[in-house]
Amino acid sequence: MRIILIGPPASGKGTQAKVLCDRFAVPQVSTGDMLRAAKAAGTALGLKAAAFMQAGQLVPDEVVIGLIDERLGQGDASKGFVLDGFPRTVPQAEALGRLLDGRGLKLDHVIQIDVPRALLVERAVLRRTDKRTGQIYHLKYNPPPPEADLEHRADDREETVLARLDTYENMTAALLPHYEALGLLRKVDGVGKPSEITDRLLAVLGNIG
C-alpha cells in the first residue's frame, strides 16, 4: 500500500498516518523526520540538507527527493509506505512520480484530509503545553488539570496559525487537481473523533474489518 496523506496543519494527518502504518505494517515516510535523521547521520545528502537548514533556507527539492529515494530503498518500505509532508507542489509531485517510475512502483492513493479552516484554527489556537511534562492539552476538547503549568507555544498563536494555513493553501492549490486528474485523489472528512476519521480512511482504502 503506497499512500500520500495530504492535510493542513492541525488536520490530524500525523495521527492518521501512524494508524495506517500500524494497520498495513509499512513505514511512515515523513520528510521532517528524514531531514533530521540524515542530518544526525552525517550522510552526504544529510550534510547538504543541514547546510540549507542552518542557513534558514528551504531544502531544495532534489535533495529531499534524494532522501526519499534512499528511504524507499530500505527493507521496511518494500511492502509500501505512507508519505507524510511531501509532495506539496506539482513539481515535487512530478519528481516523486519519476522516482517511483524508476523503481517500478506506483501510488495507490492520495488522500486529502478535509477540515474546515475555522475548525483548524480552533484546534491549533486553543492548544496548550504543560511546561513540566510536555503533555499537550486543548482548552475545549481535552482540558488540562488545574495543576498544569501551561504554555501557549508561538506556533499555536492565531497570527502564526493563519499564516501557516495561507502558506499551505497557496502551495497545495495546484497539487490536488494534479492528483485528481491522475485519478488518485480521495477526499476524507476530517471532522470528528480520530477513530471515526480512521474508519472513513479505511473505507476509502477498502480495508475495513
N, C-alpha and C positions, 0 to 999 in steps of 0.2 A: 504494500500500500504506500504509494508516493503522493503525499498531500502537501499543499501550501495552505497555511492559515493566514488570512488577511483580516485585520481588525484594528481600529484606532486605539489609542491609549485608553485604559480603563474598560475595554470591551470584554475582558475575561479571557482573552486569547491565550495567555500563558497558562492559565489554569486548565483550559480545554486541551491544549497541546499535550500537557502531561498525562491527562486521562487517555487521549488517543494513543500516545506512545506506550502506555501500560497495556492498553487493550490489544494492540497489534504487535507488541514486542518489537518496536522499531525505535530508533533514537530520535530525540528532538534536536534538530539542527538549527541552532539559534546563532545568528551572526554575532550578536553581542558576546555570547559565551565563547564562540570560536576565536574572536579577536583577542579576548582576554587570555585564553589558553595558548594561542600562538605567541602572544607577547611573552607570557611566562616561560614558554618552552624555548624561546630564542631561536626559532627556525628562521630561515631566510625570509620567508613571507611574513612571519611574525615580526621580525625586526623592521621590515619595510612598513608594515601596518603601524607599529609602535611609533615610528618616526612621524607619521601623519597625525596620530592621536596626540602625541606630546606637543605638537605644534598647534593643536586645537583645530585641525582640519579634518574634513571627511576623508575616510579611507577610500581611494579610488575603486571603481567597480571591478577593474581587472584583478586587483589584489584580493578583494572579497570573493570573487569567482574562483580564484586560485585556491583560497582556503576552503571553499565549499567543495571543490574538486577533490582536494586532499581528504576532506572529511568523508565524502561519499565512497572513497576508496577503502575505508576501514571496514573490518569484518561485520560489525554490528549493523551497518547500513545495507547489507546485502539483500535483506528482505523488504527494504523500503525506508521511509523517513517521514517526519513531519517537519517541514521547513517553516520557521517562525522568524519574521522580521526581514525577510528578503524573498522575492524582489519587491521594490517599492515604485519602480518606474518601468516604462516599456523597454528602454534599452537594457535594463537589468534583466527583465523577463526574457528578452531575446537572447541575451548572453547565457542565461541559465538553460534555455531551450537548446542552444548549440552544445553546451556542456553535456546535457543529458543524451542528446543525439549521439555524441561522440562515445558515450558509454553504452549505447544501445538501450537506453531507458526512456520511458515516457511517464508524464504525470498522469495520475488517476483523477484527481480532483483539485480544484482551487476553491476553497471555502471562505466566503466572506461572512464574518460575524457582524450582524447588523444591529446597531443600538442607536436610538435617537440621541442627537447631540446634547440635549438638555439633561438626559439621564447620565451620559458620560461625564458631564461637568459635575453633576451632583455626586456621582460615585467618587470622583477624584478629589474634589474640593473639601468634602467632609471626612476625608481620611485623616487619621491622626496616628502617630507612632509613639509608643511608650519608650521614653529615653532609657529607662532602666533595663528593659527586656528586649527591645527591638520589635515587640509584637505590634502588628498593625490593626487598628480598630477603625470602625466607621461610626460617626456620631448618630446616624439614623438606623443603619442596618445591623451593626454589631457594636453596641455602645461599650466603652471601656469601663472597668471597675472604678470606684471612687478614688482608690489609692494610686491610680496610674499617673505617671508624670509625663504629660502629653506634649508632643512637639508637632507643629504644623510644618511639614517639610516644604522647602521652596518649590519643589517640583509639583506640589499639590495646591499651590496658591492659584487663585482664579485666573489672574492675568497670564500665568505660565501655562496653565491647562488650556486656555483658549488659544494661545499661540501655538502650542503643540498640535492641537486639533486642526488649526488652519494649515499648518505645515503638512500634516498627514493628508488632509483632503486635497491640497494642491498637488502633492506628489503622486497620489494614487488615482487622480481624476481620470487619467487615460488608461491606467492599468486594468481596471475592472472591465471596461469594454473590450480590451485586448483579449482577456481570457474568456469573456463571453463569446466573442467571435470565434474562438477556438473550440467552443462547446464544453469548456472545462469548469466554468464558474457556477457555483452553487451558493445561494444565499440562505443563511440560517438566522432566525430571530434570536437575538442575544439578550432578550429581556426575560427575567425570571430567575429561579434558583439555578445554581450551577448544574445540578443533576438534571433539571428539565432541559437545559441547553445541551447537555451531553446526549440526552435521548434524541433530541432533534438532529444533532450531528450524526449519530449512529443510524438514524432513519435515512438520512441523505446518502450515507455510505452503504446502506443496505445490509447492515450488520447488527441488527438488534437481536438480542436473545443469545 
